[in-house]
Amino acid sequence: MKAQTIPRKAAGKATKTDSTRQRYVELKRILEERRREILAQVQEKMRDVRAEGGAADGKGVLDAAETSEADIQDDIEFALIQMKSETLHRIEEALARLESGQFGDCFECGDEISERRLRALPFAVRCKDCEEAREVAERRKRLTHRRSSGLMLDMN
């Protein structure tokens, strides 16, 4: 029986497909793990908030300072839950892009987002350069807005 040889092109393509598949599996694992972690954190925070709400009923009357401090703490807890919920939403979107084969490419330039960036921020939609450019443009926009708002106030 003669041994089969795989042409160079086919061997290279198989390797690329294998590495793409491995990348897909690894990124999916990272995203799903992050989703489980954040979901557990959100559920724990919500249980804590509910438990504290029930415990507050037994504390009696609070003075203004205690009420203010409790309100601030509640606001912080709510903000943390909201941030984690937004992160969950981004992870869900990233998983959908991964399933459809549209994951890992920059929304701005179309280049592949580095694996290092995706490991750190698995729901990233822009490469490092495009994200930095977007952040600089956003800062300029806010600065321009502040300056124009300040001029408007000075004119009045």
C-alpha positions in Angstrom: 0.0 0.0 0.0 1.4 3.4 -1.0 1.6 6.1 1.6 -0.5 9.2 0.8 1.1 12.5 0.7 -0.7 15.7 1.2 0.2 18.5 -1.2 1.8 21.5 0.4 -1.1 23.8 -0.3 -3.6 21.5 1.3 -1.4 20.8 4.3 -1.0 24.6 4.9 -4.7 25.1 4.5 -5.5 22.3 6.9 -3.1 23.9 9.5 -4.8 27.3 9.1 -8.2 25.7 9.5 -7.0 23.8 12.5 -5.6 26.9 14.1 -8.7 28.9 13.3 -10.8 26.1 14.9 -8.6 26.1 18.0 -8.8 29.9 18.2 -12.6 29.6 18.0 -12.8 27.0 20.7 -10.5 28.9 23.0 -12.3 32.3 22.5 -15.7 30.6 23.0 -14.4 29.1 26.2 -13.0 32.4 27.5 -16.3 34.2 26.6 -18.5 31.6 28.3 -16.3 31.5 31.3 -16.4 35.3 31.7 -20.2 35.2 31.2 -20.6 32.6 34.0 -18.4 34.7 36.3 -20.2 37.9 35.7 -23.6 36.4 35.9 -22.7 34.8 39.3 -21.4 38.2 40.5 -24.6 40.0 39.3 -26.8 37.4 41.0 -24.8 37.6 44.2 -25.0 41.5 44.2 -28.8 41.3 43.7 -29.1 38.8 46.6 -27.0 41.1 48.8 -29.1 44.2 47.9 -32.3 42.3 48.6 -30.9 41.0 51.9 -29.7 44.5 52.9 -33.1 45.9 52.0 -34.8 43.5 54.3 -32.3 44.0 57.1 -32.7 47.8 56.8 -36.4 47.5 57.8 -35.3 46.2 61.2 -32.8 49.1 61.8 -35.4 51.6 62.9 -35.3 55.3 62.0 -32.2 56.5 60.3 -31.0 60.1 60.6 -30.2 62.2 57.5 -26.5 61.3 57.4 -27.3 57.6 57.6 -29.9 57.8 55.0 -27.6 59.8 52.7 -24.8 57.2 53.2 -27.3 54.4 52.5 -28.5 56.1 49.4 -25.0 56.5 48.1 -24.2 52.9 48.8 -27.3 51.8 47.0 -26.4 54.0 44.0 -22.9 52.4 43.9 -24.4 48.9 44.1 -26.8 49.7 41.3 -24.1 51.2 39.2 -21.9 48.0 39.6 -24.8 45.8 38.7 -25.6 47.9 35.7 -21.9 47.8 34.5 -21.8 44.1 34.9 -25.1 43.7 33.0 -23.7 45.8 30.2 -20.6 43.6 30.1 -22.8 40.5 30.0 -24.6 42.1 27.0 -21.3 42.7 25.2 -20.3 39.1 25.9 -23.6 37.8 24.4 -23.0 39.9 21.3 -19.4 38.6 21.0 -20.7 35.0 21.3 -23.2 35.7 18.5 -20.5 37.2 16.3 -18.3 34.1 17.1 -21.1 31.7 16.0 -21.7 33.7 12.8 -18.0 33.8 11.9 -17.8 37.6 12.3 -15.8 37.6 15.5 -12.3 39.0 15.9 -12.3 41.5 13.1 -12.1 45.2 13.8 -15.4 47.1 13.1 -13.4 50.1 11.9 -10.6 48.9 9.7 -11.5 45.2 9.2 -8.1 43.9 10.3 -7.9 41.0 12.7 -8.0 42.0 16.4 -4.9 40.6 18.1 -5.4 37.4 20.1 -3.7 39.1 23.1 -6.3 41.9 23.0 -9.1 39.4 22.7 -7.8 37.4 25.6 -7.8 40.5 27.8 -11.0 41.9 26.4 -12.9 39.1 24.7 -15.7 41.2 23.6 -13.5 43.9 21.9 -14.9 45.1 18.6 -12.0 47.3 17.5 -8.2 46.7 17.2 -6.0 48.5 19.6 -5.1 51.3 17.1 -8.7 52.0 16.1 -9.9 51.9 19.7 -7.2 54.4 20.7 -8.2 56.7 17.7 -11.8 56.5 18.8 -11.0 57.4 22.4 -8.9 60.4 21.2 -11.7 61.6 19.0 -14.2 61.2 21.9 -12.0 63.2 24.2 -11.7 66.0 21.6 -15.4 66.0 21.1 -16.0 66.3 24.9 -13.4 69.0 25.2 -14.9 71.0 22.3 -18.4 70.6 23.8 -17.2 71.8 27.2 -15.5 74.8 25.6 -18.5 75.7 23.5 -20.8 75.3 26.5 -18.5 77.5 28.6 -18.6 80.2 25.9 -22.4 80.0 25.8 -22.5 80.6 29.5 -20.1 83.5 29.3 -22.2 85.2 26.6 -25.3 85.2 28.9 
